[in-house]
């Protein structure tokens, strides 16, 4: 399912007898004589669409009103671009000694499209884009968030504070997020608040090179949400090369969630010297209702978790077991050690069958655990839908029957 964002700009005017038109909003361009910086255009309330040309902008931009901010590559896929290249509008934080984000959004209906975002700080948290409470309908599209680095603090590409609804983070490349504290691609909410964040779409992004020197790393971490009402969707993302000193939980879910989807992603090269590694990790304290973690590709080792419920607590999942079917676990014989195979690990209280027997998104490969136990399983075309314990397929009904007789 593709998640599309449709934005309509409604312009109103009053036409008087003198034929003078007032109240028109306008497109503004940066840099120009009137708007030498991005902030100067943002500060003009008549600039509802701001077009930023290629170049380097050493700024920390505060956005207190609804607007659309188009970089030089707005609408262009990151795959065909070079982060920070000459064709990019590159916004680099200019405050190296404080926890100031490159973009701070404090209003509803703000779109940021087609930028390269960088922020290197010596003290405090390094943040690319901060979305404050009440900033509903924020949209981040087609951005490089690359080089968010703190020498003495946490680092996060996108920080979503509590109290907003409908966040859309899509088609972006989030990379080189490094900190001495926790390093995270997208942070959703804080634990120390009563109001959470609802409806968060994180889809079709690349997350890579996220590293914490002394804490944990994650592509996305959800810490606080509206109780029993939060939609958290993490879909179609590519996650690779994450390293956390204490843990690496690529998608870390630590709050009450309703119908969370972590589906159709791929995960690779997740490491931690602690050995605490999971592609999808659920805290066992909150309650999670009707989760789906299926259709993912786990290119992981047999010591890593594909899906982990901390402590394996069934009380955290409603209804148990949690759905995680049609995943590639890294081996044709499926997950272990709860499962029967040698692929990435899976927790108790997770329904992992059937699984993919090849690392492909073709749902036709989702036939794992269909091992015949009687000749009737081979007959009537059953040999087509059943497999050997190692996940290999049968050539014919006779081949299936022979496997039952001699295990080959």
C-alpha positions in Angstrom: 0.0 0.0 0.0 1.4 3.4 -1.0 0.8 6.2 1.4 0.2 9.4 -0.5 0.1 12.9 0.9 -2.2 15.3 -0.9 -1.7 18.9 -0.1 -4.1 21.6 -1.3 -3.3 25.3 -1.0 -6.5 27.4 -0.8 -6.0 31.1 -1.6 -8.6 33.6 -0.6 -9.0 37.2 -1.7 -11.4 40.1 -1.4 -12.2 42.0 -4.6 -13.4 45.5 -3.9 -15.0 48.1 -6.2 -11.6 49.6 -6.8 -10.5 46.3 -8.3 -7.7 46.0 -5.7 -7.0 42.4 -4.7 -5.7 41.9 -1.2 -4.7 39.0 1.0 -2.9 37.0 -1.7 -0.3 34.5 -0.5 2.8 34.1 -2.6 5.7 31.9 -3.5 9.0 33.2 -2.3 12.5 32.3 -3.4 15.7 32.0 -1.4 18.3 33.4 -1.8 17.1 36.7 -3.3 17.5 40.4 -2.3 14.4 40.2 -0.1 15.1 36.8 1.3 18.8 36.1 1.7 18.2 33.3 4.2 15.6 30.6 4.7 14.6 32.1 8.0 14.0 35.5 6.5 11.4 33.9 4.1 9.8 31.9 6.9 9.5 35.1 8.9 7.4 36.7 6.2 3.8 35.5 6.7 2.9 36.0 3.0 5.4 33.4 1.9 3.3 30.2 2.0 5.5 28.3 -0.4 9.2 28.9 -0.1 11.5 27.6 -2.9 15.2 27.2 -1.9 17.9 27.1 -4.5 20.9 24.8 -4.4 23.7 25.9 -2.2 24.9 25.8 1.5 22.7 27.4 4.2 24.3 27.5 7.6 21.1 28.1 9.6 18.9 26.8 12.4 15.4 27.4 11.0 12.4 27.8 13.3 9.0 27.3 11.5 6.1 28.7 13.6 3.4 28.7 10.9 1.9 26.4 8.2 3.9 26.5 5.0 5.7 24.4 2.3 9.4 24.5 2.2 10.8 23.2 -1.1 14.5 22.4 -1.5 16.3 22.4 -4.8 15.5 18.7 -5.2 11.8 18.8 -4.1 9.9 15.9 -5.6 13.1 14.1 -6.7 14.0 10.7 -5.4 17.1 10.5 -3.2 18.4 7.5 -5.2 19.3 9.7 -8.1 21.0 12.4 -6.0 24.2 13.0 -4.1 23.8 14.0 -0.4 25.3 17.5 0.0 26.2 17.7 -3.7 26.2 20.9 -5.7 22.6 20.4 -6.9 21.4 20.2 -3.3 20.0 22.8 -0.9 22.1 21.8 2.1 21.0 23.2 5.4 23.7 22.8 8.1 23.1 23.7 11.7 25.1 26.8 12.7 25.0 26.3 16.5 27.7 23.7 17.4 27.5 24.1 21.2 23.8 23.6 21.9 20.9 21.3 21.3 19.4 23.2 18.4 17.8 21.3 15.5 18.4 22.3 12.0 14.6 22.6 11.4 12.2 23.2 14.3 8.6 22.8 13.4 6.0 24.4 15.8 2.9 24.6 13.6 0.5 22.3 11.8 0.6 21.5 8.1 4.3 22.0 7.4 6.0 20.2 4.5 9.8 20.0 4.0 10.7 18.4 0.7 14.0 17.9 -1.1 16.8 19.1 1.2 20.1 17.8 2.6 20.1 18.3 6.3 23.3 18.2 8.4 24.1 19.0 12.1 27.3 18.5 13.9 27.5 19.6 17.6 30.2 19.4 20.3 27.8 19.4 23.3 24.1 18.5 23.7 21.8 16.6 21.4 22.2 16.7 17.7 18.9 16.8 15.8 18.0 17.1 12.2 14.3 17.9 12.3 12.4 18.5 15.5 8.5 18.4 15.4 6.9 19.9 18.4 3.5 19.1 20.0 0.5 20.4 18.0 2.4 20.3 14.7 -0.2 18.0 13.1 0.1 16.9 9.5 3.9 17.4 9.3 5.4 15.9 6.1 9.1 15.2 5.4 9.7 13.9 1.9 12.7 13.3 -0.3 15.3 14.5 2.2 18.8 13.4 3.0 19.2 13.6 6.7 22.9 12.9 6.7 25.6 13.7 9.3 23.7 14.3 12.5 26.5 14.0 15.0 27.0 14.8 18.7 30.3 14.5 20.4 28.6 14.6 23.8 25.0 13.6 23.7 22.2 11.9 21.8 21.7 12.1 18.0 18.4 11.7 16.2 17.6 12.4 12.5 13.9 13.3 13.4 12.6 14.0 16.8 8.8 14.0 17.2 7.7 15.4 20.5 4.4 14.3 22.2 1.1 15.8 21.2 1.0 15.7 17.4 -1.2 13.7 15.0 -0.5 12.4 11.5 3.3 12.5 10.8 4.5 11.4 7.4 8.2 10.6 7.0 8.8 9.1 3.6 11.2 8.5 0.6 14.2 9.9 2.5 17.7 8.7 3.3 18.6 8.9 7.0 22.3 8.1 7.5 25.4 8.9 9.5 23.6 9.5 12.8 26.2 9.2 15.6 26.3 10.1 19.2 27.8 9.2 22.5 24.3 8.8 23.8 21.5 7.0 22.0 21.5 7.3 18.2 18.2 7.0 16.4 16.8 7.7 12.9 13.3 8.7 14.1 12.3 9.2 17.7 8.6 9.2 18.5 7.6 10.7 21.8 9.1 10.9 25.3 8.5 8.6 28.2 8.0 11.3 30.7 4.7 12.7 29.4 1.0 11.9 29.7 0.1 12.9 26.1 1.5 10.9 23.2 1.7 11.1 19.4 -0.9 9.4 17.1 -0.6 8.2 13.6 3.0 8.0 12.5 3.8 6.8 9.0 7.5 6.0 8.3 7.8 4.4 4.9 10.0 3.9 1.9 13.1 5.3 3.6 16.7 4.2 3.9 18.3 4.0 7.3 22.0 3.3 7.6 25.2 4.0 9.6 23.4 4.8 12.9 26.0 4.4 15.7 26.0 5.0 19.4 29.3 4.9 21.2 27.9 4.2 24.7 24.2 3.6 24.4 21.7 2.0 22.0 21.0 2.5 18.3 17.7 2.3 16.3 16.2 3.2 13.0 13.0 4.1 14.7 12.0 4.2 18.4 8.5 4.8 19.7 8.5 5.8 23.4 5.2 7.5 24.0 1.8 7.4 22.2 -1.8 8.1 22.9 -2.9 5.3 25.2 -4.6 2.5 23.3 -5.0 4.7 20.2 -1.7 5.0 18.4 -1.2 3.9 14.8 2.5 3.3 14.2 3.4 2.2 10.6 6.9 1.3 9.6 6.7 -0.1 6.1 8.9 -0.6 3.0 12.1 0.7 4.7 15.7 -0.5 4.2 17.7 -0.7 7.4 21.4 -1.5 7.5 24.6 -1.0 9.4 23.3 -0.1 12.9 25.6 -0.4 15.9 24.8 0.3 19.5 27.2 -0.2 22.4 24.5 -1.5 24.8 21.9 -2.7 22.3 20.7 -2.4 18.7 17.0 -2.6 18.3 16.3 -1.5 14.7 12.6 -0.8 15.4 12.1 -0.3 19.2 8.5 -0.2 20.4 8.3 0.7 24.1 4.7 2.0 24.6 1.1 0.9 24.3 0.2 0.5 20.7 -2.9 -0.3 18.7 -2.5 -2.1 15.4 1.1 -1.3 14.8 2.5 -2.5 11.5 6.2 -3.2 10.9 5.9 -4.9 7.6 7.7 -5.4 4.3 11.1 -4.0 5.4 14.5 -5.4 5.1 17.2 -5.5 7.9 20.9 -6.2 7.6 24.2 -5.7 9.4 22.8 -5.0 12.9 25.5 -5.3 15.5 26.2 -4.7 19.1 29.2 -5.7 21.3 26.7 -6.5 24.0 25.0 -9.2 21.8 21.6 -7.5 22.3 20.4 -7.3 18.7 16.9 -7.4 17.3 15.3 -6.1 14.1 11.9 -5.6 15.8 11.8 -5.3 19.5 8.8 -5.0 21.9 9.1 -4.0 25.5 7.2 -6.5 27.7 5.7 -3.8 29.9 3.3 -2.0 27.5 0.3 -3.6 25.9 0.3 -4.2 22.1 -3.0 -5.0 20.4 -3.2 -6.6 17.0 0.3 -6.1 15.8 1.6 -7.3 12.4 5.3 -7.8 11.8 5.1 -9.9 8.6 6.6 -9.8 5.2 10.1 -8.6 6.3 13.5 -9.8 5.2 15.9 -10.5 8.0 19.4 -10.8 6.7 20.7 -11.6 10.2 22.7 -14.2 12.0 21.3 -17.0 14.1 22.3 -15.1 17.2 20.2 -12.0 16.4 16.4 -11.7 16.9 14.2 -11.0 13.9 11.2 -10.4 16.3 11.6 -10.2 20.0 9.2 -9.6 22.8 11.4 -8.7 25.8 11.1 -11.5 28.3 8.7 -13.4 26.0 5.7 -12.2 28.0 2.4 -13.2 26.5 0.7 -10.7 28.7 2.1 -7.9 26.5 0.4 -9.1 23.3 -3.3 -9.1 22.5 -4.4 -11.4 21.1 -1.5 -13.8 21.4 0.4 -15.0 19.5 1.6 -11.9 17.6 1.4 -12.1 13.8 4.8 -12.3 12.1 4.2 -14.6 9.1 5.8 -14.6 5.7 9.2 -13.3 6.9 12.5 -14.4 5.5 14.5 -15.4 8.6 17.9 -15.8 7.0 17.5 -19.5 6.4 15.1 -21.7 4.4 14.3 -23.8 7.5 12.9 -20.8 9.4 13.7 -19.1 12.7 15.1 -20.5 15.9 15.4 -21.4 18.7 11.6 -21.3 19.4 11.2 -22.1 15.8 12.6 -25.2 14.1 15.3 -23.6 12.0 18.7 -21.9 11.9 17.7 -18.4 10.9 17.3 -15.3 13.1 15.7 -15.9 16.4 12.1 -15.4 17.3 10.5 -15.0 20.8 7.8 -17.2 22.3 4.2 -15.9 21.6 5.0 -15.0 18.0 3.3 -16.7 15.1 6.1 -17.1 12.6 4.6 -19.7 10.3 4.5 -19.8 7.3 7.8 -18.2 6.4 9.6 -17.4 3.2 12.0 -20.1 2.0 13.9 -17.7 -0.3 14.9 -14.1 0.4 12.4 -12.6 -2.0 9.3 -10.5 -1.7 7.4 -13.0 -3.9 4.6 -14.2 -1.7 4.8 -17.5 -3.6 7.9 -18.3 -1.6 5.9 -18.0 1.7 5.5 -21.8 2.2 7.9 -22.5 5.1 6.8 -25.0 7.8 4.6 -26.9 5.3 6.5 -30.2 5.8 4.5 -33.3 4.9 3.8 -35.9 7.6 1.7 -38.4 5.7 1.3 -39.5 2.1 -2.1 -37.7 1.9 -0.1 -34.4 2.2 1.6 -35.2 -1.1 -1.4 -36.2 -3.1 -3.9 -34.0 -4.9 -1.2 -31.4 -5.7 -0.1 -31.3 -2.0 3.5 -31.8 -3.1 3.4 -28.3 -4.7 2.5 -26.5 -1.4 4.6 -28.6 0.9 8.4 -28.5 1.4 11.2 -30.4 3.1 12.2 -29.4 6.6 15.1 -27.5 5.0 12.6 -25.5 2.9 13.5 -27.1 -0.5 10.6 -27.9 -2.8 9.5 -31.2 -4.3 9.7 -32.1 -8.0 6.7 -34.4 -8.0 4.3 -36.3 -5.9 6.6 -39.3 -6.0 9.5 -37.1 -4.8 7.3 -36.0 -1.9 6.4 -39.6 -0.9 10.1 -40.6 -1.2 10.9 -37.9 1.3 8.4 -39.3 3.8 10.0 -42.8 3.4 13.7 -42.0 3.6 14.0 -38.3 4.6 15.6 -37.3 1.3 
